[in-house]
Amino acid sequence: MDFSTATTTTTSTSTATNGFSSPRDSSFPSSFTKFNSALTAGLLNPMSPPPPPAMLDKTRSSPTLFEMMASEADTIGRVPVQIQNGVLPSSNSSSSSSSAAALAARTANGNHLVISAQDKQALAMQRISDLLLIRSPGNQFNDPTSSDVKLTLSSKDGISITMCVHRQILVAHSRFFAMKLSDRWSKQQLPPSSSPYIVEISDCDDVEVYIETLMLMYSRDPRKKMMRQDVSRVLGILKVSAAIGFDAGVLSCLEYLEAAPWSEDEEYRIASLLSELHLENVGATEVLRRVSVEASSGNSTSNGGSNDEVLLNLLHIVLEGKDEKARRDMKTLVSKMLRENSSGNDLRKESLYLACDGCLHKLKRQFLQAAESDLENVDQIARQADNLHWILDILIDRQIAEDFLVMWASLSELSQVHAKVPVVHRFEISRVTARIFVGIGKGQILTPKEVRCLLLRNWLTPFYDDFAWMKRASKGLDRYLIEDGLSSTILTLPLAWQQEFFLAWFDRFLNSNEDCPNMQRGFEVWWRRAFWRRKEQSQEPARLRIIASATENA
């Protein structure tokens, strides 16, 4: 609303009531109207021919529901509508009531409607009229006999409402009205025996919300009255209360918002409005504590720890969980939440690698025991490898996986005893290696060529050994993505090293086709680099010499 446009004037007579134009007569073609009326009255059999005109003239003349619906657009015009003391203008009260009732009935029947501007205005008028007429015993709101102020609210859509209020209550509860209706102003403007003050406020965003805010000033228990509202309406009341300096209303709204549940959309609207209003109030801080750690008193560490500590604790709970299905579900959820936070300031790199070191230590211990034929707790190998695979995904998402690759490439003590562990227990380790290949192939992990070469020397043969089992046992494994990642990893090396790894693959592939990844496309790239382009480069100096000689002769 525009409070800068609010004006106060005095007059010896009450505000004149704006006339509301009576609805113009609207009718359908006469023959159709008469026939429809007769059919509605039950005078016609649908299977019989139409009756003679004489019979139609004897039918009842009351309009049908179809006629009422069709005439709504004509009944409700785009003219300013004024409500005096909670009563709609007499010329339009019946039409507005019937229009609102018809709309409510059609909505209750589940019909899909496109409500026009006239229909919305009719419903708003009816709600406002009902709101102004509701007054509990002893409540003086909109009481014309005891009031001394005529307050008119005008909305941007043409609705104007005049109500009877009390200067003493407005001044006591609102700094805005205290300024407009000050004692100095009233003594200058109004003799003691004159008529009530007339105050006009124009361009209200929502007249209905403004009225409900004023009604709170007359309520003995504003908190109890708030319980009847929803979050959206309370936000509207809060905005009006803050604008007019109604502190008790602001506090009641904030107490409601602090205790009531919110939807995600409402949460965004609440945070935005409180940020916009800049309320210097303890209640606003209490509301924001639900969605902001910074709003809490004191430092975050004393109130449950920092974000890093909380998330690290969550990681450990997931990593140590006993129910496998629940662990998979929670891994998906935590990964999703961490991925949505693009800032990356919630969980430090050191914390992630601390969790990674714990999993790796358990994996090495169990793997070395299994290599010595000690299969007690051998299931921990697959469990810890799966945990490392999950942490690696988080590190890659945050672009901090380079140290993991260095650490994994250096595990020669595990790769050397890899063949001694039964494949059913060890293949999960090769899934971690495969994820690294995909990360390098996509440019998500950038390390020196020596580290990439060390990775292939230590883990490529174990990866070949587990590939067949990994294809059969791992659900959702994308074989082609892994094959492309491995090919790209080899192709990032110097050409001589590429030749070493591709020739070794070529020999293995010819002897075990189904149990070996297919890297033919990578092999072709290496072949063209090694032979075709080498031939082109050898011919390049001769061309240059020929061009230079021709230039000299010219």
C-alpha positions as CSV (number, residue, x, y, z in Angstrom):
1,M,0.0,0.0,0.0
2,D,1.1,3.6,-0.5
3,F,1.1,5.2,2.9
4,S,2.5,8.4,1.5
5,T,-0.9,8.9,-0.2
6,A,-2.8,8.5,3.0
7,T,-4.8,11.7,3.8
8,T,-7.0,12.8,6.7
9,T,-9.8,15.3,6.3
10,T,-12.8,16.3,8.4
11,T,-16.4,17.0,7.4
12,S,-19.6,17.9,9.1
13,T,-21.5,15.2,7.3
14,S,-20.8,11.5,6.9
15,T,-19.1,10.1,3.8
16,A,-21.5,9.8,0.9
17,T,-22.2,6.3,-0.3
18,N,-21.1,5.7,-3.8
19,G,-24.0,4.5,-5.8
20,F,-23.7,1.1,-7.4
21,S,-25.2,0.8,-10.8
22,S,-28.1,-1.7,-10.9
23,P,-27.5,-4.7,-13.1
24,R,-28.8,-4.3,-16.6
25,D,-31.3,-6.7,-17.8
26,S,-29.8,-9.6,-19.7
27,S,-31.8,-12.3,-21.4
28,F,-31.3,-15.0,-24.0
29,P,-33.4,-15.2,-27.1
30,S,-37.0,-15.5,-25.9
31,S,-37.9,-18.8,-27.5
32,F,-34.8,-20.5,-26.0
33,T,-35.4,-19.0,-22.6
34,K,-39.0,-20.1,-22.4
35,F,-38.2,-23.6,-23.6
36,N,-35.4,-23.9,-21.1
37,S,-37.6,-22.7,-18.3
38,A,-40.3,-25.2,-19.2
39,L,-37.8,-28.0,-19.3
40,T,-36.4,-27.0,-15.9
41,A,-39.9,-26.9,-14.4
42,G,-40.5,-30.5,-15.6
43,L,-43.3,-29.6,-18.0
44,L,-41.7,-31.2,-21.0
45,N,-40.8,-34.8,-21.7
46,P,-37.3,-34.8,-23.4
47,M,-38.6,-37.4,-25.9
48,S,-41.6,-35.4,-26.9
49,P,-41.7,-32.6,-29.4
50,P,-41.6,-29.0,-28.1
51,P,-44.9,-27.7,-26.6
52,P,-46.9,-25.0,-28.2
53,P,-46.0,-21.4,-27.4
54,A,-49.1,-21.0,-25.2
55,M,-47.8,-23.6,-22.8
56,L,-44.4,-22.0,-22.6
57,D,-45.9,-18.7,-21.5
58,K,-47.5,-20.4,-18.5
59,T,-44.2,-21.7,-17.1
60,R,-42.5,-20.1,-14.1
61,S,-40.4,-17.0,-14.8
62,S,-37.7,-17.6,-12.3
63,P,-34.2,-17.7,-13.9
64,T,-32.4,-21.0,-14.2
65,L,-28.9,-21.7,-12.9
66,F,-27.6,-21.5,-16.5
67,E,-29.2,-18.1,-17.0
68,M,-27.7,-16.9,-13.7
69,M,-24.2,-18.1,-14.7
70,A,-24.5,-16.5,-18.1
71,S,-25.6,-13.2,-16.7
72,E,-22.8,-12.9,-14.1
73,A,-20.5,-11.0,-16.5
74,D,-23.3,-8.4,-17.1
75,T,-24.3,-8.3,-13.4
76,I,-20.8,-7.5,-12.1
77,G,-19.4,-4.5,-13.9
78,R,-15.9,-3.0,-13.8
79,V,-17.1,-0.1,-11.6
80,P,-15.7,1.0,-8.2
81,V,-17.6,-0.9,-5.5
82,Q,-17.9,0.6,-2.0
83,I,-19.0,-1.2,1.1
84,Q,-20.5,0.9,3.9
85,N,-20.2,-0.5,7.4
86,G,-19.9,-4.0,6.2
87,V,-23.0,-3.9,3.9
88,L,-22.8,-4.2,0.2
89,P,-24.8,-1.6,-1.9
90,S,-28.5,-2.7,-2.0
91,S,-28.6,-2.6,-5.8
92,N,-25.9,-5.2,-6.0
93,S,-26.1,-7.2,-2.8
94,S,-28.4,-9.9,-4.2
95,S,-26.4,-10.2,-7.5
96,S,-23.1,-10.4,-5.6
97,S,-24.4,-13.0,-3.2
98,S,-25.8,-15.2,-6.0
99,S,-22.7,-14.8,-8.0
100,A,-20.4,-15.8,-5.1
101,A,-22.8,-18.7,-4.2
102,A,-22.8,-20.0,-7.8
103,L,-19.0,-19.8,-8.0
104,A,-18.7,-21.7,-4.7
105,A,-21.2,-24.3,-5.8
106,R,-19.4,-24.9,-9.1
107,T,-16.0,-25.1,-7.3
108,A,-17.4,-27.6,-4.8
109,N,-18.6,-29.8,-7.6
110,G,-15.0,-30.1,-8.8
111,N,-15.5,-28.3,-12.1
112,H,-12.5,-26.7,-13.7
113,L,-13.1,-22.9,-13.8
114,V,-11.3,-20.0,-15.2
115,I,-12.4,-17.2,-12.7
116,S,-12.7,-13.9,-14.4
117,A,-11.8,-10.6,-12.8
118,Q,-15.5,-9.8,-12.2
119,D,-15.9,-13.1,-10.4
120,K,-12.8,-12.5,-8.2
121,Q,-14.1,-9.1,-7.3
122,A,-17.5,-10.5,-6.4
123,L,-16.0,-13.1,-4.2
124,A,-13.7,-10.6,-2.5
125,M,-16.6,-8.2,-1.9
126,Q,-18.6,-11.0,-0.3
127,R,-15.7,-12.1,1.9
128,I,-15.1,-8.5,3.1
129,S,-18.7,-8.0,3.8
130,D,-18.9,-11.1,5.9
131,L,-15.7,-10.2,7.7
132,L,-17.0,-6.7,8.7
133,L,-20.3,-8.1,10.0
134,I,-18.5,-10.6,12.3
135,R,-18.3,-9.0,15.8
136,S,-18.1,-10.9,19.0
137,P,-20.1,-9.6,22.1
138,G,-18.4,-6.6,23.6
139,N,-16.2,-6.0,20.5
140,Q,-16.6,-2.5,19.2
141,F,-15.0,-3.0,15.8
142,N,-17.1,-1.4,13.1
143,D,-19.6,-0.2,15.7
144,P,-21.2,3.0,14.2
145,T,-22.8,4.0,17.5
146,S,-19.6,4.3,19.5
147,S,-17.0,5.1,16.8
148,D,-15.4,8.5,16.2
149,V,-13.5,7.7,13.0
150,K,-14.7,6.8,9.5
151,L,-11.9,4.9,7.9
152,T,-12.0,4.3,4.1
153,L,-9.7,1.8,2.5
154,S,-9.3,1.7,-1.3
155,S,-7.6,-1.0,-3.3
156,K,-6.0,-0.9,-6.7
157,D,-8.7,-3.0,-8.2
158,G,-11.4,-0.5,-7.4
159,I,-12.9,-1.8,-4.1
160,S,-13.6,0.8,-1.5
161,I,-14.5,0.0,2.1
162,T,-15.7,2.3,4.8
163,M,-15.8,1.1,8.4
164,C,-16.3,2.6,11.8
165,V,-13.3,2.5,14.1
166,H,-12.1,4.3,17.3
167,R,-9.4,6.9,17.4
168,Q,-8.2,5.8,20.9
169,I,-7.6,2.2,19.8
170,L,-5.8,3.2,16.6
171,V,-3.6,5.7,18.3
172,A,-2.7,3.2,21.2
173,H,-1.7,0.4,18.8
174,S,-0.3,2.0,15.7
175,R,2.5,4.6,15.3
176,F,1.2,5.5,11.9
177,F,-2.3,6.3,13.2
178,A,-0.9,8.0,16.3
179,M,0.9,10.5,13.9
180,K,-2.2,10.9,11.7
181,L,-4.6,11.3,14.5
182,S,-2.5,13.2,17.0
183,D,-4.0,15.4,19.7
184,R,-2.6,18.5,18.2
185,W,-4.1,17.7,14.8
186,S,-7.5,16.8,16.2
187,K,-7.7,20.0,18.2
188,Q,-6.9,22.0,15.1
189,Q,-9.3,20.2,12.8
190,L,-12.3,19.1,14.8
191,P,-14.5,20.9,17.3
192,P,-15.9,18.8,20.1
193,S,-19.4,18.6,18.8
194,S,-18.5,17.8,15.2
195,S,-19.0,14.6,13.2
196,P,-16.4,11.7,13.2
197,Y,-13.0,12.0,11.6
198,I,-12.7,10.8,8.1
199,V,-9.5,9.0,7.2
200,E,-8.8,7.6,3.7
201,I,-6.0,5.2,2.8
202,S,-5.6,4.5,-0.9
203,D,-3.8,1.9,-3.0
204,C,-4.0,-0.9,-0.5
205,D,-2.4,-4.1,-1.7
206,D,-5.1,-6.3,0.0
207,V,-8.0,-4.7,1.7
208,E,-9.1,-7.9,3.3
209,V,-5.7,-8.4,5.0
210,Y,-5.7,-4.7,6.1
211,I,-9.1,-5.2,7.8
212,E,-7.9,-8.3,9.6
213,T,-4.9,-6.4,10.9
214,L,-7.2,-3.7,12.3
215,M,-9.4,-6.4,13.9
216,L,-6.4,-7.6,15.8
217,M,-6.2,-4.3,17.5
218,Y,-9.6,-5.0,19.0
219,S,-8.8,-8.6,20.0
220,R,-8.2,-9.4,23.6
221,D,-6.0,-12.4,22.6
222,P,-4.3,-11.8,19.2
223,R,-2.3,-15.1,19.4
224,K,-5.5,-17.1,19.7
225,K,-7.0,-15.3,16.7
226,M,-3.9,-16.0,14.7
227,M,-4.5,-19.8,15.1
228,R,-7.4,-19.5,12.6
229,Q,-5.1,-18.2,9.8
230,D,-2.6,-19.9,7.5
231,V,1.0,-18.9,6.8
232,S,0.2,-17.0,3.7
233,R,-2.4,-14.8,5.4
234,V,-0.2,-14.3,8.5
235,L,2.6,-13.0,6.2
236,G,0.2,-10.4,4.8
237,I,-0.9,-9.3,8.2
238,L,2.8,-9.1,9.3
239,K,3.6,-6.8,6.3
240,V,0.7,-4.5,7.1
241,S,1.5,-4.5,10.9
242,A,5.1,-3.6,10.2
243,A,4.0,-0.8,7.8
244,I,1.7,0.9,10.2
245,G,3.8,0.3,13.3
246,F,1.5,-2.2,15.0
247,D,4.1,-3.9,17.2
248,A,1.7,-6.2,19.0
249,G,0.5,-7.5,15.6
250,V,4.1,-8.0,14.4
251,L,4.9,-9.9,17.6
252,S,1.8,-12.1,17.2
253,C,2.7,-12.9,13.6
254,L,6.3,-13.8,14.5
255,E,5.2,-16.1,17.4
256,Y,2.8,-17.9,15.0
257,L,5.5,-18.3,12.3
258,E,8.0,-19.6,14.9
259,A,5.6,-22.4,16.0
260,A,3.7,-23.3,12.8
261,P,5.0,-25.8,10.2
262,W,6.1,-24.4,6.8
263,S,6.2,-25.7,3.3
264,E,9.3,-25.2,1.2
265,D,7.6,-22.4,-0.8
266,E,6.4,-20.7,2.4
267,E,9.9,-21.0,3.9
268,Y,11.4,-19.0,1.0
269,R,8.6,-16.3,1.3
270,I,9.1,-16.0,5.1
271,A,12.8,-15.6,4.8
272,S,12.4,-13.0,2.0
273,L,9.8,-11.0,3.9
274,L,11.8,-10.9,7.1
275,S,14.9,-9.8,5.2
276,E,12.9,-7.1,3.5
277,L,11.2,-5.7,6.6
278,H,14.5,-5.6,8.7
279,L,12.6,-6.2,11.9
280,E,14.6,-5.3,15.0
281,N,12.8,-7.8,17.1
282,V,13.7,-10.9,19.1
283,G,10.8,-12.7,17.5
284,A,12.3,-12.3,14.0
285,T,15.5,-13.9,15.2
286,E,13.6,-16.8,16.7
287,V,11.8,-17.4,13.4
288,L,15.0,-17.3,11.3
289,R,16.8,-19.7,13.6
290,R,14.8,-22.5,11.9
291,V,16.4,-21.8,8.5
292,S,19.7,-20.0,9.4
293,V,22.5,-20.9,11.7
294,E,23.8,-17.3,11.7
295,A,20.6,-16.2,13.4
296,S,21.5,-18.3,16.4
297,S,22.9,-16.5,19.4
298,G,26.6,-17.0,20.1
299,N,29.0,-18.9,17.8
300,S,27.9,-21.9,15.9
301,T,30.3,-24.2,17.6
302,S,28.7,-23.7,21.0
303,N,25.3,-24.5,19.5
304,G,26.0,-28.0,18.2
305,G,29.1,-27.6,16.2
306,S,30.1,-26.2,12.8
307,N,28.7,-27.4,9.5
308,D,31.9,-29.2,8.9
309,E,31.6,-31.2,12.1
310,V,28.0,-32.0,11.6
311,L,28.5,-33.2,8.0
312,L,31.6,-35.2,9.0
313,N,29.5,-36.9,11.7
314,L,26.9,-37.7,9.1
315,L,29.5,-39.2,6.9
316,H,30.8,-41.5,9.7
317,I,27.2,-42.6,10.5
318,V,26.6,-43.6,6.9
319,L,30.0,-45.3,6.6
320,E,29.4,-47.3,9.7
321,G,25.7,-48.1,9.2
322,K,24.7,-51.8,9.5
323,D,21.6,-51.9,7.3
324,E,22.9,-52.1,3.7
325,K,19.6,-50.8,2.1
326,A,19.4,-47.9,4.5
327,R,23.1,-47.1,3.8
328,R,22.5,-47.0,0.1
329,D,19.5,-44.7,0.5
330,M,21.3,-42.4,2.8
331,K,24.4,-42.3,0.6
332,T,22.2,-41.1,-2.3
333,L,20.5,-38.5,0.0
334,V,23.8,-37.1,1.4
335,S,25.4,-37.0,-2.1
336,K,22.4,-35.1,-3.4
337,M,22.5,-32.5,-0.6
338,L,26.2,-32.0,-0.9
339,R,25.9,-31.6,-4.7
340,E,23.1,-29.0,-4.3
341,N,25.5,-26.8,-2.2
342,S,27.6,-25.3,-4.9
343,S,29.7,-23.2,-2.5
344,G,31.6,-26.2,-1.1
345,N,32.2,-24.4,2.2
346,D,30.2,-26.8,4.3
347,L,32.7,-29.6,4.3
348,R,36.4,-29.1,4.3
349,K,38.8,-31.1,2.1
350,E,40.7,-32.3,5.1
351,S,37.5,-33.8,6.7
352,L,36.7,-35.8,3.6
353,Y,40.2,-37.2,3.4
354,L,40.1,-38.0,7.1
355,A,37.0,-40.2,6.4
356,C,38.8,-41.6,3.4
357,D,41.9,-42.6,5.4
358,G,39.7,-44.5,7.9
359,C,38.1,-46.5,5.2
360,L,41.4,-47.2,3.4
361,H,43.1,-48.4,6.6
362,K,40.3,-50.9,7.2
363,L,40.4,-52.1,3.6
364,K,44.2,-52.7,3.6
365,R,44.0,-54.6,6.9
366,Q,41.2,-56.9,5.7
367,F,42.7,-57.3,2.2
368,L,46.1,-58.4,3.5
369,Q,44.4,-60.8,5.9
370,A,42.4,-62.3,3.0
371,A,45.6,-62.7,0.9
372,E,46.9,-64.9,3.7
373,S,43.8,-67.1,3.6
374,D,42.3,-65.5,6.7
375,L,38.7,-64.9,5.5
376,E,37.3,-63.7,8.8
377,N,35.4,-60.5,8.3
378,V,36.3,-60.7,4.6
379,D,33.0,-59.0,3.7
380,Q,34.6,-55.8,5.0
381,I,36.7,-55.6,1.8
382,A,33.6,-55.0,-0.4
383,R,32.1,-52.7,2.3
384,Q,35.1,-50.4,2.6
385,A,35.7,-50.4,-1.2
386,D,32.1,-49.3,-1.7
387,N,32.6,-46.6,1.0
388,L,35.7,-45.4,-0.9
389,H,33.8,-45.4,-4.2
390,W,31.2,-43.1,-2.6
391,I,33.7,-40.7,-1.1
392,L,35.5,-40.6,-4.4
393,D,32.3,-39.5,-6.1
394,I,32.0,-36.6,-3.6
395,L,35.7,-35.6,-4.1
396,I,35.2,-35.6,-7.9
397,D,32.1,-33.5,-7.6
398,R,34.1,-31.0,-5.6
399,Q,37.1,-31.2,-7.9
400,I,39.5,-32.2,-5.1
401,A,40.1,-35.9,-6.1
402,E,43.8,-35.5,-7.2
403,D,45.2,-36.6,-3.8
404,F,42.9,-39.7,-3.9
405,L,44.4,-40.7,-7.2
406,V,48.0,-40.3,-5.9
407,M,47.1,-42.3,-2.8
408,W,45.4,-45.1,-4.8
409,A,48.1,-45.3,-7.5
410,S,50.7,-45.9,-4.7
411,L,49.0,-49.0,-3.2
412,S,51.4,-51.4,-4.8
413,E,51.2,-53.7,-1.7
414,L,47.6,-54.4,-2.4
415,S,47.9,-54.8,-6.2
416,Q,50.8,-57.3,-5.7
417,V,48.6,-59.7,-3.6
418,H,45.4,-59.0,-5.5
419,A,45.4,-62.4,-7.3
420,K,45.6,-64.2,-3.9
421,V,42.1,-62.9,-2.8
422,P,39.0,-64.7,-4.2
423,V,37.5,-62.6,-6.9
424,V,34.1,-62.6,-5.3
425,H,35.6,-60.5,-2.4
426,R,38.0,-58.3,-4.4
427,F,36.0,-57.1,-7.5
428,E,34.6,-54.1,-5.6
429,I,38.2,-52.7,-5.5
430,S,38.3,-52.7,-9.3
431,R,35.1,-50.6,-9.3
432,V,37.1,-47.9,-7.5
433,T,39.8,-48.2,-10.2
434,A,37.2,-48.0,-12.9
435,R,35.7,-44.8,-11.4
436,I,39.2,-43.2,-11.5
437,F,39.6,-44.2,-15.1
438,V,36.2,-42.5,-15.9
439,G,37.3,-39.4,-13.9
440,I,40.6,-39.1,-15.8
441,G,38.9,-39.7,-19.2
442,K,36.4,-36.9,-18.5
443,G,39.0,-34.4,-17.3
444,Q,37.6,-34.5,-13.8
445,I,40.9,-35.6,-12.2
446,L,44.1,-33.8,-13.3
447,T,47.5,-35.3,-12.2
448,P,51.0,-35.5,-13.6
449,K,51.6,-38.2,-16.2
450,E,53.9,-40.1,-13.8
451,V,51.0,-40.6,-11.4
452,R,48.7,-41.8,-14.2
453,C,51.3,-44.2,-15.5
454,L,51.8,-45.5,-11.9
455,L,48.1,-46.1,-11.6
456,L,48.0,-48.2,-14.8
457,R,51.2,-50.2,-13.9
458,N,49.8,-51.1,-10.5
459,W,46.1,-51.5,-11.1
460,L,45.5,-52.3,-14.8
461,T,46.2,-56.0,-14.6
462,P,44.0,-56.5,-11.5
463,F,41.3,-54.5,-13.3
464,Y,41.5,-56.9,-16.3
465,D,41.3,-59.9,-13.9
466,D,38.1,-58.6,-12.3
467,F,36.4,-57.1,-15.3
468,A,34.3,-60.2,-16.2
469,W,33.1,-60.6,-12.6
470,M,32.4,-56.9,-12.2
471,K,30.2,-56.9,-15.3
472,R,28.1,-59.8,-13.9
473,A,27.9,-58.7,-10.3
474,S,27.6,-54.9,-10.4
475,K,24.1,-53.7,-11.1
476,G,23.9,-50.6,-13.3
477,L,27.5,-50.9,-14.5
478,D,28.1,-48.9,-17.6
479,R,30.7,-51.0,-19.5
480,Y,31.0,-48.6,-22.4
481,L,31.7,-45.6,-20.1
482,I,34.4,-47.5,-18.3
483,E,36.0,-48.7,-21.6
484,D,36.0,-45.1,-23.0
485,G,37.5,-43.8,-19.7
486,L,40.3,-46.4,-19.7
487,S,41.1,-45.7,-23.4
488,S,41.2,-41.9,-22.7
489,T,43.4,-42.5,-19.6
490,I,46.0,-44.4,-21.7
491,L,45.8,-41.8,-24.5
492,T,46.8,-39.0,-22.1
493,L,50.3,-40.6,-21.7
494,P,53.3,-40.1,-24.0
495,L,53.1,-42.1,-27.2
496,A,55.7,-44.6,-26.2
497,W,53.8,-45.4,-23.0
498,Q,50.6,-45.6,-25.0
499,Q,52.2,-48.3,-27.2
500,E,53.2,-50.3,-24.1
501,F,49.7,-50.5,-22.7
502,F,47.8,-50.9,-25.9
503,L,50.0,-53.7,-27.2
504,A,49.5,-55.5,-23.8
505,W,45.8,-55.0,-24.1
506,F,45.8,-56.3,-27.7
507,D,47.4,-59.5,-26.7
508,R,45.0,-60.0,-23.8
509,F,41.9,-59.2,-25.8
510,L,42.8,-61.8,-28.5
511,N,43.0,-64.5,-25.8
512,S,40.0,-63.6,-23.6
513,N,37.6,-61.4,-25.6
514,E,34.6,-61.6,-23.3
515,D,36.6,-61.1,-20.1
516,C,38.5,-58.1,-21.3
517,P,37.3,-54.5,-21.9
518,N,37.0,-53.5,-25.5
519,M,39.3,-50.6,-26.3
520,Q,39.3,-50.8,-30.1
521,R,38.5,-47.1,-30.6
522,G,41.4,-46.1,-28.3
523,F,43.7,-48.5,-30.1
524,E,42.8,-46.9,-33.5
525,V,43.6,-43.5,-32.1
526,W,47.0,-44.7,-30.9
527,W,47.6,-46.4,-34.3
528,R,46.9,-43.2,-36.3
529,R,49.1,-41.2,-33.9
530,A,52.0,-43.8,-34.1
531,F,52.0,-44.5,-37.9
532,W,50.0,-42.1,-40.1
533,R,51.0,-38.9,-38.4
534,R,54.6,-40.0,-38.1
535,K,54.7,-40.5,-41.8
536,E,53.2,-37.0,-42.3
537,Q,55.8,-35.5,-40.0
538,S,58.6,-37.1,-41.9
539,Q,57.4,-35.6,-45.2
540,E,57.0,-32.1,-43.7
541,P,60.7,-30.9,-43.9
542,A,60.9,-32.0,-47.6
543,R,57.9,-29.8,-48.4
544,L,59.5,-26.9,-46.6
545,R,62.7,-27.3,-48.5
546,I,60.9,-27.4,-51.8
547,I,58.9,-24.3,-51.0
548,A,62.0,-22.5,-49.8
549,S,63.9,-23.4,-53.0
550,A,61.1,-22.2,-55.2
551,T,61.1,-18.9,-53.4
552,E,64.8,-18.4,-53.9
553,N,64.5,-19.1,-57.7
554,A,61.7,-16.6,-57.9
